[in-house]
Amino acid sequence: MDQKQVINGRQYAWLTAAVLTGGALTSLNQILIRLGRMDAWGSFALASGYALLLAYVFYQLARRFPGKHLFEITKLLFGTLLGTLANLLMLFHMWAMLIRDLRSLSKFVGVALLPSTPDEIIVMLLVLVIMYYGKTSVEVVARVNDFFFPFFILMILLLPVLLTNEINKTLLMPALSVPLKPLFFSNMISLGWFGDLFVLGAFLHTLQASRQLRSAIRHGALLGSLLIGIFILLELLVLGPVIPGNLVFGNYSVVQQIHITDFLDRIDLMIISIWFPVATCEIVAVYLAFLTGIASLVKQRDYSTINTPAALLLMLSSLLAFKSATEIFSFANYGYPLMVVAYQPLLFLLIWLFSLRHPVRIPQGRGSTASASKERPSGSKDRSEDQPDTMADQPSSSEGQQHKQGPAQRNRTHANRGKRNPAPGFLQRLSYQAWRRSSNVLIVLNISWLAIGLWFSKQYPVLGITCGSAYGVCTILVVLTSYMELFHAKQVPQ
């Protein structure tokens, strides 16, 4: 495998969104609609806030431990014994994610594409794919996802247009009329699924600018919540609040309703051909994080030697873990979110508190970092982007390191320099901090709109519609502001 793993901010953001949307679209929507009914589209307010907090924790870890990933940082913070126990807990979590996604994806393939193929064969083929990618690094899967994910976004944005003749707006009424308790539980379940984002901690060393790291995770998580929310909204508008709660693959049933002409009645196959690579990239990313964690137990980063036995163990355990589809989706919808909520917030709170004892480091260049430690596969070519957070002016140091880098590395470092600001008009004057604060305010507004609508909609139904519409507008705006935040985070200070 390639020891030097480097990905850019956009690839990191889209990999974040793929981690959320790849597995969630197969089973998450069913339980959210069953609980939230016609208001299930509001099930991601708390999860989005949790994603921002997780991005902040990773940002602080990257500033204090440049060039190291989450498993190495945990050992440094907690010591060898407690750090190993914490890493084993996270490895168990990743194993649960892998068997969940492998079996749910194999069930979907068996229903939609290969109904006569045994489930064991489908799982074996999926394991062979991740075993192949296990010989590479996260840089490879990030580039593959970077190719398919734009088409995936475009596909979801076109679905409302393709389903125009099937949409019934009255199925969403009355808006925000569901009791608070079931909607809160649906938010907690989605929060458990957003706990999948912790696997990105295994790739902290691949994106050397900590400010880009935080912005990429924020943008990817908010984009992923928007895409899943669009699918839930379409399920409600097309099938209503009752039928999707009883369907295992409600998304697929919605896509099957697309009928453009008599000759284009299998659009679902075209859509699956776009979604399936994204779902596979999600499983591969989790698998690479799993291998990284296992290798860290013996203080190594080269996991190529454990790729084959780990894949075979994963295949056997995924086949033996569940006896039926009911057990698979019961675990994915109930057991897994409960497991995440029970331990993950407390663990990362402790990691953040322990990390505050360590000072923020001023990263040097690629050459000095690589020569100082063999554990750091990639240097700090983009570290000058973090210097506004720590030191205001370091022009001579950054310029000197640029001369040490090759032409290709300098081009990748300054890839965003000179790009036109996509913000319209006066918004181009806003800084990185302004866009970041805007995203935070919009997340708070989203939660506030839900609370106000749920509290007053029974007395004033119009207020429920107004708050629901405001929630949708804020959800779209927060994705745009987080994108602008990522754009400004890529700018290298002159």
Contacts in CASP RR format, 6 or more apart in sequence:
PFRMAT RR
TARGET T0000
AUTHOR 0000-0000-0000
METHOD contacts of the structure
MODEL  1
MDQKQVINGRQYAWLTAAVLTGGALTSLNQILIRLGRMDAWGSFALASGY
ALLLAYVFYQLARRFPGKHLFEITKLLFGTLLGTLANLLMLFHMWAMLIR
DLRSLSKFVGVALLPSTPDEIIVMLLVLVIMYYGKTSVEVVARVNDFFFP
FFILMILLLPVLLTNEINKTLLMPALSVPLKPLFFSNMISLGWFGDLFVL
GAFLHTLQASRQLRSAIRHGALLGSLLIGIFILLELLVLGPVIPGNLVFG
NYSVVQQIHITDFLDRIDLMIISIWFPVATCEIVAVYLAFLTGIASLVKQ
RDYSTINTPAALLLMLSSLLAFKSATEIFSFANYGYPLMVVAYQPLLFLL
IWLFSLRHPVRIPQGRGSTASASKERPSGSKDRSEDQPDTMADQPSSSEG
QQHKQGPAQRNRTHANRGKRNPAPGFLQRLSYQAWRRSSNVLIVLNISWL
AIGLWFSKQYPVLGITCGSAYGVCTILVVLTSYMELFHAKQVPQ
1 134 0 8 1.000
1 135 0 8 1.000
1 136 0 8 1.000
1 137 0 8 1.000
1 302 0 8 1.000
1 303 0 8 1.000
1 304 0 8 1.000
2 136 0 8 1.000
2 137 0 8 1.000
2 139 0 8 1.000
3 301 0 8 1.000
3 302 0 8 1.000
3 377 0 8 1.000
4 377 0 8 1.000
4 378 0 8 1.000
5 137 0 8 1.000
5 138 0 8 1.000
5 139 0 8 1.000
5 203 0 8 1.000
5 205 0 8 1.000
5 206 0 8 1.000
5 377 0 8 1.000
5 378 0 8 1.000
6 139 0 8 1.000
6 206 0 8 1.000
6 207 0 8 1.000
6 208 0 8 1.000
6 378 0 8 1.000
6 381 0 8 1.000
6 412 0 8 1.000
7 15 0 8 1.000
7 138 0 8 1.000
7 139 0 8 1.000
7 142 0 8 1.000
7 143 0 8 1.000
7 203 0 8 1.000
7 206 0 8 1.000
7 207 0 8 1.000
8 207 0 8 1.000
8 212 0 8 1.000
8 412 0 8 1.000
8 415 0 8 1.000
8 490 0 8 1.000
9 207 0 8 1.000
9 212 0 8 1.000
9 213 0 8 1.000
9 215 0 8 1.000
9 216 0 8 1.000
9 486 0 8 1.000
9 489 0 8 1.000
9 490 0 8 1.000
10 146 0 8 1.000
10 216 0 8 1.000
10 486 0 8 1.000
11 142 0 8 1.000
11 143 0 8 1.000
11 145 0 8 1.000
11 146 0 8 1.000
12 142 0 8 1.000
12 200 0 8 1.000
12 203 0 8 1.000
12 206 0 8 1.000
12 207 0 8 1.000
12 212 0 8 1.000
12 213 0 8 1.000
12 216 0 8 1.000
12 217 0 8 1.000
13 215 0 8 1.000
13 216 0 8 1.000
13 217 0 8 1.000
13 219 0 8 1.000
13 220 0 8 1.000
13 223 0 8 1.000
13 486 0 8 1.000
14 142 0 8 1.000
14 145 0 8 1.000
14 146 0 8 1.000
14 149 0 8 1.000
14 220 0 8 1.000
14 223 0 8 1.000
15 138 0 8 1.000
15 141 0 8 1.000
15 142 0 8 1.000
15 145 0 8 1.000
15 200 0 8 1.000
15 203 0 8 1.000
15 281 0 8 1.000
15 285 0 8 1.000
16 197 0 8 1.000
16 200 0 8 1.000
16 216 0 8 1.000
16 217 0 8 1.000
16 219 0 8 1.000
16 220 0 8 1.000
16 221 0 8 1.000
16 224 0 8 1.000
17 149 0 8 1.000
17 220 0 8 1.000
17 221 0 8 1.000
17 223 0 8 1.000
17 224 0 8 1.000
17 227 0 8 1.000
18 145 0 8 1.000
18 149 0 8 1.000
18 278 0 8 1.000
18 281 0 8 1.000
18 282 0 8 1.000
18 285 0 8 1.000
19 196 0 8 1.000
19 197 0 8 1.000
19 199 0 8 1.000
19 200 0 8 1.000
19 282 0 8 1.000
19 285 0 8 1.000
19 286 0 8 1.000
20 193 0 8 1.000
20 194 0 8 1.000
20 196 0 8 1.000
20 197 0 8 1.000
20 220 0 8 1.000
20 221 0 8 1.000
20 224 0 8 1.000
20 225 0 8 1.000
20 228 0 8 1.000
21 152 0 8 1.000
21 224 0 8 1.000
21 227 0 8 1.000
21 228 0 8 1.000
21 278 0 8 1.000
21 282 0 8 1.000
22 101 0 8 1.000
22 275 0 8 1.000
22 278 0 8 1.000
22 279 0 8 1.000
22 281 0 8 1.000
22 282 0 8 1.000
23 101 0 8 1.000
23 104 0 8 1.000
23 105 0 8 1.000
23 279 0 8 1.000
23 282 0 8 1.000
24 193 0 8 1.000
24 228 0 8 1.000
25 228 0 8 1.000
25 231 0 8 1.000
25 251 0 8 1.000
25 275 0 8 1.000
25 279 0 8 1.000
26 101 0 8 1.000
26 104 0 8 1.000
26 105 0 8 1.000
26 107 0 8 1.000
26 108 0 8 1.000
26 249 0 8 1.000
26 251 0 8 1.000
26 279 0 8 1.000
27 104 0 8 1.000
27 248 0 8 1.000
27 328 0 8 1.000
27 329 0 8 1.000
27 332 0 8 1.000
27 333 0 8 1.000
28 189 0 8 1.000
28 190 0 8 1.000
28 193 0 8 1.000
28 228 0 8 1.000
28 332 0 8 1.000
28 333 0 8 1.000
29 40 0 8 1.000
29 228 0 8 1.000
29 231 0 8 1.000
29 232 0 8 1.000
29 235 0 8 1.000
29 244 0 8 1.000
29 250 0 8 1.000
29 251 0 8 1.000
30 244 0 8 1.000
30 245 0 8 1.000
30 247 0 8 1.000
30 248 0 8 1.000
30 250 0 8 1.000
30 329 0 8 1.000
30 333 0 8 1.000
31 186 0 8 1.000
31 189 0 8 1.000
31 245 0 8 1.000
31 333 0 8 1.000
31 334 0 8 1.000
32 40 0 8 1.000
32 43 0 8 1.000
32 186 0 8 1.000
32 189 0 8 1.000
32 190 0 8 1.000
32 232 0 8 1.000
33 40 0 8 1.000
33 232 0 8 1.000
33 235 0 8 1.000
33 236 0 8 1.000
33 241 0 8 1.000
33 244 0 8 1.000
33 245 0 8 1.000
34 245 0 8 1.000
34 246 0 8 1.000
35 43 0 8 1.000
35 182 0 8 1.000
35 183 0 8 1.000
35 185 0 8 1.000
35 186 0 8 1.000
35 189 0 8 1.000
36 43 0 8 1.000
36 178 0 8 1.000
36 182 0 8 1.000
36 183 0 8 1.000
36 186 0 8 1.000
36 241 0 8 1.000
37 178 0 8 1.000
37 182 0 8 1.000
37 241 0 8 1.000
37 242 0 8 1.000
38 171 0 8 1.000
38 172 0 8 1.000
38 173 0 8 1.000
38 174 0 8 1.000
38 175 0 8 1.000
38 177 0 8 1.000
38 178 0 8 1.000
38 236 0 8 1.000
38 240 0 8 1.000
38 241 0 8 1.000
39 175 0 8 1.000
39 176 0 8 1.000
39 177 0 8 1.000
39 178 0 8 1.000
39 183 0 8 1.000
40 186 0 8 1.000
40 232 0 8 1.000
40 236 0 8 1.000
40 241 0 8 1.000
41 229 0 8 1.000
41 232 0 8 1.000
41 233 0 8 1.000
41 236 0 8 1.000
41 471 0 8 1.000
41 472 0 8 1.000
42 183 0 8 1.000
42 186 0 8 1.000
42 187 0 8 1.000
42 450 0 8 1.000
42 471 0 8 1.000
43 183 0 8 1.000
43 186 0 8 1.000
43 187 0 8 1.000
43 189 0 8 1.000
43 190 0 8 1.000
43 232 0 8 1.000
44 187 0 8 1.000
44 190 0 8 1.000
44 225 0 8 1.000
44 228 0 8 1.000
44 229 0 8 1.000
44 475 0 8 1.000
45 187 0 8 1.000
45 443 0 8 1.000
45 446 0 8 1.000
45 447 0 8 1.000
45 450 0 8 1.000
45 471 0 8 1.000
46 187 0 8 1.000
46 188 0 8 1.000
46 190 0 8 1.000
46 191 0 8 1.000
46 447 0 8 1.000
47 187 0 8 1.000
47 190 0 8 1.000
47 191 0 8 1.000
47 192 0 8 1.000
47 193 0 8 1.000
47 194 0 8 1.000
47 225 0 8 1.000
48 194 0 8 1.000
48 221 0 8 1.000
48 222 0 8 1.000
48 225 0 8 1.000
48 443 0 8 1.000
48 446 0 8 1.000
48 478 0 8 1.000
49 443 0 8 1.000
50 191 0 8 1.000
50 194 0 8 1.000
50 195 0 8 1.000
50 345 0 8 1.000
51 194 0 8 1.000
51 197 0 8 1.000
51 217 0 8 1.000
51 218 0 8 1.000
51 221 0 8 1.000
51 222 0 8 1.000
51 225 0 8 1.000
52 218 0 8 1.000
52 221 0 8 1.000
52 439 0 8 1.000
52 440 0 8 1.000
52 443 0 8 1.000
54 194 0 8 1.000
54 195 0 8 1.000
54 197 0 8 1.000
54 198 0 8 1.000
54 217 0 8 1.000
54 221 0 8 1.000
54 348 0 8 1.000
55 213 0 8 1.000
55 214 0 8 1.000
55 217 0 8 1.000
55 218 0 8 1.000
55 221 0 8 1.000
56 214 0 8 1.000
57 348 0 8 1.000
57 351 0 8 1.000
57 352 0 8 1.000
58 70 0 8 1.000
58 200 0 8 1.000
58 201 0 8 1.000
58 204 0 8 1.000
58 213 0 8 1.000
58 214 0 8 1.000
58 217 0 8 1.000
59 210 0 8 1.000
59 211 0 8 1.000
59 213 0 8 1.000
59 214 0 8 1.000
60 352 0 8 1.000
60 355 0 8 1.000
60 356 0 8 1.000
61 70 0 8 1.000
61 73 0 8 1.000
61 201 0 8 1.000
61 204 0 8 1.000
61 351 0 8 1.000
61 352 0 8 1.000
61 355 0 8 1.000
62 204 0 8 1.000
62 207 0 8 1.000
62 210 0 8 1.000
62 213 0 8 1.000
63 210 0 8 1.000
63 360 0 8 1.000
63 361 0 8 1.000
63 386 0 8 1.000
63 389 0 8 1.000
63 390 0 8 1.000
64 355 0 8 1.000
64 358 0 8 1.000
64 359 0 8 1.000
64 360 0 8 1.000
64 361 0 8 1.000
65 72 0 8 1.000
65 73 0 8 1.000
65 76 0 8 1.000
65 204 0 8 1.000
65 355 0 8 1.000
65 358 0 8 1.000
65 361 0 8 1.000
66 208 0 8 1.000
66 210 0 8 1.000
66 361 0 8 1.000
66 363 0 8 1.000
66 369 0 8 1.000
66 380 0 8 1.000
66 383 0 8 1.000
67 204 0 8 1.000
67 205 0 8 1.000
67 208 0 8 1.000
67 369 0 8 1.000
67 375 0 8 1.000
67 376 0 8 1.000
67 378 0 8 1.000
67 379 0 8 1.000
67 380 0 8 1.000
68 76 0 8 1.000
68 204 0 8 1.000
68 205 0 8 1.000
68 375 0 8 1.000
68 376 0 8 1.000
69 201 0 8 1.000
69 202 0 8 1.000
69 203 0 8 1.000
69 204 0 8 1.000
69 205 0 8 1.000
69 292 0 8 1.000
69 296 0 8 1.000
70 90 0 8 1.000
70 198 0 8 1.000
70 201 0 8 1.000
70 202 0 8 1.000
70 204 0 8 1.000
71 87 0 8 1.000
71 90 0 8 1.000
71 202 0 8 1.000
71 292 0 8 1.000
71 293 0 8 1.000
71 296 0 8 1.000
72 296 0 8 1.000
72 375 0 8 1.000
73 204 0 8 1.000
73 351 0 8 1.000
73 355 0 8 1.000
74 83 0 8 1.000
74 86 0 8 1.000
74 87 0 8 1.000
74 90 0 8 1.000
74 351 0 8 1.000
75 83 0 8 1.000
75 84 0 8 1.000
75 87 0 8 1.000
75 296 0 8 1.000
77 83 0 8 1.000
77 351 0 8 1.000
77 354 0 8 1.000
77 355 0 8 1.000
77 358 0 8 1.000
78 86 0 8 1.000
78 354 0 8 1.000
84 297 0 8 1.000
86 347 0 8 1.000
87 293 0 8 1.000
87 296 0 8 1.000
87 297 0 8 1.000
89 343 0 8 1.000
89 347 0 8 1.000
90 198 0 8 1.000
90 293 0 8 1.000
90 347 0 8 1.000
91 290 0 8 1.000
91 293 0 8 1.000
91 294 0 8 1.000
93 198 0 8 1.000
93 339 0 8 1.000
93 340 0 8 1.000
93 344 0 8 1.000
94 199 0 8 1.000
94 286 0 8 1.000
94 289 0 8 1.000
94 290 0 8 1.000
94 293 0 8 1.000
95 290 0 8 1.000
95 314 0 8 1.000
95 317 0 8 1.000
96 336 0 8 1.000
96 339 0 8 1.000
97 196 0 8 1.000
97 199 0 8 1.000
97 286 0 8 1.000
97 336 0 8 1.000
98 283 0 8 1.000
98 286 0 8 1.000
98 287 0 8 1.000
98 290 0 8 1.000
98 314 0 8 1.000
98 318 0 8 1.000
99 314 0 8 1.000
99 317 0 8 1.000
99 318 0 8 1.000
99 321 0 8 1.000
99 322 0 8 1.000
100 328 0 8 1.000
100 331 0 8 1.000
100 332 0 8 1.000
100 336 0 8 1.000
101 279 0 8 1.000
101 282 0 8 1.000
101 283 0 8 1.000
101 286 0 8 1.000
102 123 0 8 1.000
102 126 0 8 1.000
102 127 0 8 1.000
102 283 0 8 1.000
102 314 0 8 1.000
102 315 0 8 1.000
102 318 0 8 1.000
103 119 0 8 1.000
103 123 0 8 1.000
103 318 0 8 1.000
103 321 0 8 1.000
103 322 0 8 1.000
103 328 0 8 1.000
104 328 0 8 1.000
104 329 0 8 1.000
104 332 0 8 1.000
105 126 0 8 1.000
105 279 0 8 1.000
105 283 0 8 1.000
106 119 0 8 1.000
106 122 0 8 1.000
106 123 0 8 1.000
106 126 0 8 1.000
107 119 0 8 1.000
107 248 0 8 1.000
107 325 0 8 1.000
107 328 0 8 1.000
108 249 0 8 1.000
108 252 0 8 1.000
109 117 0 8 1.000
109 122 0 8 1.000
110 117 0 8 1.000
110 119 0 8 1.000
110 122 0 8 1.000
111 248 0 8 1.000
111 249 0 8 1.000
111 252 0 8 1.000
112 249 0 8 1.000
112 252 0 8 1.000
112 268 0 8 1.000
112 272 0 8 1.000
113 272 0 8 1.000
114 122 0 8 1.000
119 319 0 8 1.000
120 319 0 8 1.000
123 315 0 8 1.000
123 318 0 8 1.000
123 319 0 8 1.000
124 315 0 8 1.000
126 280 0 8 1.000
126 283 0 8 1.000
127 311 0 8 1.000
127 312 0 8 1.000
127 314 0 8 1.000
127 315 0 8 1.000
129 280 0 8 1.000
129 284 0 8 1.000
130 280 0 8 1.000
130 283 0 8 1.000
130 284 0 8 1.000
130 287 0 8 1.000
130 311 0 8 1.000
130 314 0 8 1.000
131 307 0 8 1.000
131 308 0 8 1.000
131 311 0 8 1.000
133 140 0 8 1.000
133 141 0 8 1.000
133 284 0 8 1.000
133 287 0 8 1.000
133 288 0 8 1.000
134 284 0 8 1.000
134 287 0 8 1.000
134 288 0 8 1.000
134 291 0 8 1.000
134 303 0 8 1.000
134 304 0 8 1.000
134 307 0 8 1.000
134 311 0 8 1.000
135 304 0 8 1.000
135 307 0 8 1.000
137 288 0 8 1.000
138 203 0 8 1.000
138 206 0 8 1.000
138 285 0 8 1.000
138 288 0 8 1.000
139 206 0 8 1.000
141 281 0 8 1.000
141 284 0 8 1.000
141 285 0 8 1.000
141 288 0 8 1.000
144 277 0 8 1.000
144 281 0 8 1.000
145 277 0 8 1.000
145 278 0 8 1.000
145 281 0 8 1.000
145 285 0 8 1.000
148 274 0 8 1.000
148 277 0 8 1.000
148 278 0 8 1.000
148 281 0 8 1.000
149 278 0 8 1.000
151 274 0 8 1.000
152 227 0 8 1.000
152 274 0 8 1.000
152 275 0 8 1.000
152 278 0 8 1.000
153 223 0 8 1.000
153 227 0 8 1.000
155 271 0 8 1.000
155 274 0 8 1.000
155 275 0 8 1.000
156 227 0 8 1.000
156 230 0 8 1.000
156 231 0 8 1.000
157 230 0 8 1.000
159 230 0 8 1.000
159 231 0 8 1.000
159 234 0 8 1.000
159 254 0 8 1.000
159 255 0 8 1.000
159 258 0 8 1.000
160 167 0 8 1.000
160 230 0 8 1.000
160 234 0 8 1.000
162 258 0 8 1.000
162 260 0 8 1.000
162 267 0 8 1.000
163 234 0 8 1.000
163 237 0 8 1.000
163 238 0 8 1.000
163 254 0 8 1.000
163 257 0 8 1.000
163 258 0 8 1.000
166 237 0 8 1.000
166 238 0 8 1.000
166 257 0 8 1.000
166 258 0 8 1.000
167 234 0 8 1.000
167 237 0 8 1.000
167 238 0 8 1.000
168 237 0 8 1.000
168 238 0 8 1.000
168 240 0 8 1.000
169 237 0 8 1.000
171 236 0 8 1.000
171 237 0 8 1.000
171 239 0 8 1.000
171 240 0 8 1.000
171 241 0 8 1.000
172 236 0 8 1.000
172 237 0 8 1.000
173 465 0 8 1.000
174 457 0 8 1.000
174 461 0 8 1.000
174 464 0 8 1.000
175 457 0 8 1.000
175 461 0 8 1.000
175 464 0 8 1.000
175 465 0 8 1.000
175 467 0 8 1.000
175 468 0 8 1.000
176 450 0 8 1.000
176 453 0 8 1.000
176 454 0 8 1.000
176 457 0 8 1.000
176 464 0 8 1.000
176 467 0 8 1.000
176 468 0 8 1.000
177 457 0 8 1.000
177 458 0 8 1.000
177 461 0 8 1.000
177 464 0 8 1.000
178 454 0 8 1.000
180 454 0 8 1.000
183 450 0 8 1.000
183 454 0 8 1.000
188 337 0 8 1.000
188 341 0 8 1.000
189 333 0 8 1.000
189 334 0 8 1.000
189 337 0 8 1.000
190 337 0 8 1.000
191 337 0 8 1.000
191 340 0 8 1.000
191 341 0 8 1.000
192 336 0 8 1.000
192 337 0 8 1.000
192 340 0 8 1.000
192 341 0 8 1.000
192 344 0 8 1.000
193 336 0 8 1.000
193 337 0 8 1.000
193 340 0 8 1.000
194 221 0 8 1.000
194 225 0 8 1.000
195 340 0 8 1.000
195 344 0 8 1.000
196 286 0 8 1.000
197 217 0 8 1.000
197 221 0 8 1.000
198 344 0 8 1.000
198 348 0 8 1.000
199 285 0 8 1.000
199 286 0 8 1.000
199 289 0 8 1.000
200 217 0 8 1.000
200 289 0 8 1.000
201 289 0 8 1.000
202 288 0 8 1.000
202 289 0 8 1.000
202 292 0 8 1.000
202 293 0 8 1.000
203 289 0 8 1.000
203 292 0 8 1.000
204 213 0 8 1.000
205 376 0 8 1.000
205 377 0 8 1.000
205 378 0 8 1.000
206 378 0 8 1.000
207 213 0 8 1.000
207 216 0 8 1.000
207 382 0 8 1.000
208 363 0 8 1.000
208 378 0 8 1.000
208 379 0 8 1.000
208 380 0 8 1.000
208 381 0 8 1.000
208 382 0 8 1.000
208 383 0 8 1.000
209 382 0 8 1.000
209 383 0 8 1.000
209 385 0 8 1.000
209 386 0 8 1.000
209 489 0 8 1.000
210 386 0 8 1.000
210 389 0 8 1.000
211 385 0 8 1.000
211 386 0 8 1.000
211 388 0 8 1.000
211 389 0 8 1.000
211 432 0 8 1.000
211 489 0 8 1.000
212 382 0 8 1.000
212 385 0 8 1.000
212 486 0 8 1.000
212 489 0 8 1.000
212 490 0 8 1.000
214 489 0 8 1.000
215 436 0 8 1.000
215 482 0 8 1.000
215 485 0 8 1.000
215 486 0 8 1.000
215 489 0 8 1.000
216 486 0 8 1.000
216 489 0 8 1.000
218 439 0 8 1.000
218 482 0 8 1.000
218 485 0 8 1.000
218 486 0 8 1.000
219 479 0 8 1.000
219 482 0 8 1.000
219 483 0 8 1.000
219 485 0 8 1.000
219 486 0 8 1.000
220 482 0 8 1.000
222 439 0 8 1.000
222 478 0 8 1.000
222 479 0 8 1.000
222 482 0 8 1.000
223 479 0 8 1.000
223 482 0 8 1.000
225 475 0 8 1.000
226 475 0 8 1.000
226 476 0 8 1.000
226 479 0 8 1.000
229 475 0 8 1.000
231 251 0 8 1.000
231 254 0 8 1.000
234 254 0 8 1.000
235 244 0 8 1.000
235 250 0 8 1.000
235 251 0 8 1.000
235 254 0 8 1.000
236 244 0 8 1.000
238 254 0 8 1.000
238 257 0 8 1.000
239 247 0 8 1.000
239 250 0 8 1.000
239 253 0 8 1.000
239 254 0 8 1.000
243 253 0 8 1.000
244 250 0 8 1.000
244 253 0 8 1.000
244 254 0 8 1.000
247 253 0 8 1.000
248 325 0 8 1.000
248 329 0 8 1.000
252 268 0 8 1.000
255 267 0 8 1.000
255 268 0 8 1.000
255 271 0 8 1.000
255 272 0 8 1.000
256 268 0 8 1.000
258 267 0 8 1.000
258 268 0 8 1.000
259 265 0 8 1.000
259 267 0 8 1.000
260 267 0 8 1.000
287 311 0 8 1.000
287 314 0 8 1.000
288 303 0 8 1.000
290 310 0 8 1.000
291 303 0 8 1.000
291 306 0 8 1.000
291 307 0 8 1.000
291 310 0 8 1.000
292 301 0 8 1.000
292 303 0 8 1.000
293 303 0 8 1.000
294 303 0 8 1.000
294 306 0 8 1.000
294 310 0 8 1.000
295 301 0 8 1.000
295 302 0 8 1.000
295 303 0 8 1.000
295 306 0 8 1.000
301 375 0 8 1.000
301 377 0 8 1.000
322 328 0 8 1.000
322 331 0 8 1.000
360 389 0 8 1.000
360 390 0 8 1.000
362 387 0 8 1.000
362 390 0 8 1.000
362 391 0 8 1.000
362 394 0 8 1.000
363 369 0 8 1.000
363 380 0 8 1.000
363 383 0 8 1.000
363 386 0 8 1.000
364 380 0 8 1.000
364 383 0 8 1.000
364 397 0 8 1.000
364 401 0 8 1.000
365 379 0 8 1.000
365 380 0 8 1.000
365 381 0 8 1.000
365 383 0 8 1.000
365 401 0 8 1.000
365 404 0 8 1.000
366 378 0 8 1.000
366 379 0 8 1.000
366 380 0 8 1.000
366 381 0 8 1.000
366 401 0 8 1.000
366 404 0 8 1.000
366 405 0 8 1.000
366 409 0 8 1.000
367 379 0 8 1.000
367 401 0 8 1.000
367 404 0 8 1.000
369 376 0 8 1.000
369 379 0 8 1.000
369 380 0 8 1.000
370 376 0 8 1.000
370 379 0 8 1.000
380 401 0 8 1.000
381 401 0 8 1.000
381 405 0 8 1.000
381 409 0 8 1.000
381 412 0 8 1.000
381 413 0 8 1.000
382 413 0 8 1.000
382 492 0 8 1.000
384 394 0 8 1.000
384 397 0 8 1.000
384 398 0 8 1.000
384 401 0 8 1.000
384 492 0 8 1.000
384 493 0 8 1.000
385 489 0 8 1.000
385 490 0 8 1.000
385 491 0 8 1.000
385 492 0 8 1.000
385 493 0 8 1.000
387 393 0 8 1.000
387 394 0 8 1.000
387 398 0 8 1.000
387 493 0 8 1.000
388 493 0 8 1.000
395 494 0 8 1.000
398 492 0 8 1.000
398 493 0 8 1.000
402 410 0 8 1.000
402 413 0 8 1.000
405 413 0 8 1.000
413 492 0 8 1.000
414 492 0 8 1.000
415 490 0 8 1.000
416 487 0 8 1.000
416 490 0 8 1.000
416 491 0 8 1.000
416 492 0 8 1.000
417 491 0 8 1.000
417 492 0 8 1.000
419 487 0 8 1.000
421 428 0 8 1.000
421 487 0 8 1.000
422 484 0 8 1.000
422 487 0 8 1.000
423 430 0 8 1.000
423 484 0 8 1.000
427 484 0 8 1.000
430 438 0 8 1.000
430 484 0 8 1.000
431 488 0 8 1.000
432 485 0 8 1.000
432 488 0 8 1.000
432 489 0 8 1.000
432 491 0 8 1.000
435 481 0 8 1.000
435 482 0 8 1.000
435 484 0 8 1.000
435 485 0 8 1.000
435 488 0 8 1.000
436 485 0 8 1.000
438 481 0 8 1.000
439 478 0 8 1.000
439 481 0 8 1.000
439 482 0 8 1.000
439 485 0 8 1.000
442 474 0 8 1.000
442 477 0 8 1.000
442 478 0 8 1.000
442 481 0 8 1.000
443 478 0 8 1.000
445 470 0 8 1.000
445 474 0 8 1.000
446 471 0 8 1.000
446 474 0 8 1.000
446 475 0 8 1.000
446 478 0 8 1.000
449 467 0 8 1.000
449 468 0 8 1.000
449 470 0 8 1.000
449 471 0 8 1.000
449 474 0 8 1.000
450 467 0 8 1.000
450 468 0 8 1.000
450 471 0 8 1.000
452 463 0 8 1.000
452 467 0 8 1.000
453 463 0 8 1.000
453 464 0 8 1.000
453 467 0 8 1.000
453 468 0 8 1.000
456 463 0 8 1.000
456 464 0 8 1.000
457 463 0 8 1.000
457 464 0 8 1.000
457 467 0 8 1.000
END
